[in-house]
Amino acid sequence: STAEQGGDIGWIARGTLGDLRAEQELFGLEAGKMSTQHSALSATTLYMVLEKDAARALTDDQKEQIKARAYDYWLAKLKQERGVRKLVPGHELD
């Protein structure tokens, strides 16, 4: 989806990427370093951290992305950290 920009996804903030494991890795990398391979059903992605700035202000678009993804982000963190599962009424547990 970023091919027209040469693959540049721009600045990211926590909660905007959508892939929790990739996000955790990226925020731990130093500038100039490349991530490991991250694969989903339809795509494989490698990231390169070009620059980091902890004081950079969020854009309005980033704030909206974070707000829109807040529940999914929170649930993904709980799943990863504590093995929490979302229950659907009428379905049996594994």
Secondary structure as UniProt FT lines:
FT   HELIX           3..5
FT   TURN            6..7
FT   TURN            14..15
FT   HELIX           20..28
FT   TURN            31..32
FT   STRAND          38..39
FT   STRAND          44..45
FT   TURN            54..55
FT   HELIX           60..82
FT   TURN            89..90
//
